[in-house]
Amino acid sequence: MTAGKKRFPAGVVAAIRDGQVLGIRAGTQPHRIIGIWAVVVEGRVFVRSWSLKPRSWWRTLLDEPRGIVQAAGRTIPVRAIQTRSERLKEAIDRAYLEKYHTPGSLKFARDLGRARSRGTTTELVPV
């Protein structure tokens, strides 16, 4: 862990790990909260974008790396950190396939492990 990097409380990490969808609002401008897939690896929360549209949550976080998440009945301010570590990205690939393994989800979980989505790997940390 990087010095000074905060962690989510254990209950929030468990809710994200065990839940199917994480509520997120990217940036600081008021708009709706959307649901995205998130995984927990080494006690840390990671997300990837399936769609790379110009107005996606991921592109918003690139420009303005602040937002909020909703988990465990709480709304938590977060900072987005782009992940470069190949070791972590490989663990995140596996985590998506393990968590989202139903027949309807598997195609999207596989897509999240492809180069295009892998490049969007983002860690969310509380602020």
N, C-alpha and C positions, 0 to 999 in steps of 0.2 A: 504494500500500500504506500502511496506517495505521502510524504509527511504533510500533515495538515488536512488531509482529505477526510471529510466527515463521512459517517456511515448512517444508514437508516436504522431505526430501532428494530430489534429482532422480530417483533410482531408484524411490522410493515414488510420486512424481507420475507417472512413466512407467507403473508397474504399475497405478495407478488409472485412468489415461487409457486404457490398452490392455486392461485386464481388463473383464469383463462385470459382475462383482458385487464389492461392497466389503463386508467383514465389519464389523459395528458392534455395539457394546453401548452403549446410552444410559444415562446416569446412573452412579452409583457402586455401586448395589446389585448383588449377584451374580445374574446370570441369563445365559441363553445368548446367544451372538453370532448375529445374523441377517444375511442377505445383502440388500443394497439396491443400487439403481443409483446411480452417482455419475458426475459429469463433471468435466473439468478445463477451466477457462476462465482465460486469462491466467496460467497456472501455479498457479492456486488450485483447491481441491477444493470442489465444491458438491454438495449432495444435496437432494432434494425427497421429500415423502411423498405416496404415491398414496392411502393410506388415512388418514383423519383420526380413527380410532377413539380413544376416551378413553384407552386404554392403549397407544397407539402409541409408537414410538421418538421420533417428532418431539415429541409432547406431553411425553414424559419430558425431552427436551432443553430444552424451554421452561421447565420447572420447575427442572431441574438441568442446566445447560449443560456438563456434563462427561461424558466417556465414553472409549471406546477404539475404534480401528479396526484391522483386520488387513489388511495389504497388503505385498507383496514379502517375504513370509515373516516379517514383523515385527508386533508388537503395539505400537501407539503411542497414548499418552494424547492426547486431543483436547479442545478447547473448541469449542462451537457458537456461531456468531454469525449472527443473523437478518439476511438481506440485504434492504436497502431499495431499492437502486439499480435503476431501471428499465432503464438501459443494460445493466447486468450481467444482469438477468433475461432480457432479450431475447437476449443472447448465450448464456445457459444454455438457453433454449428451443431455439435452433438446435443447440447441442451435444448435447442429448438426442436430437433427430431425426437428427442425423448418426451418433451412436454406436449407437443402438438402432433400426436401420432395417430389420430383417428383418420379413417379413410377420407373424410372431407377436408381435413386440415393438412394432411401429409404433403400434398402438392405444393402448398404455400410454404410449409416448413422447409421443404427441399429448395424452393426458390430463394428463401432467405439465406441459404447456404451458398448460393452462387455468387460469383465475383461482383456483380452489380449491387446486390443488397449487402454483401459482406463489407463493401466499401463504406457503407453507412453505419457501421457498428459504433454505437454511442453508449457510453456509461452515463447513468444518471446518478448524481450525488446530491444529498440535501444541502441547502445553504442556510 
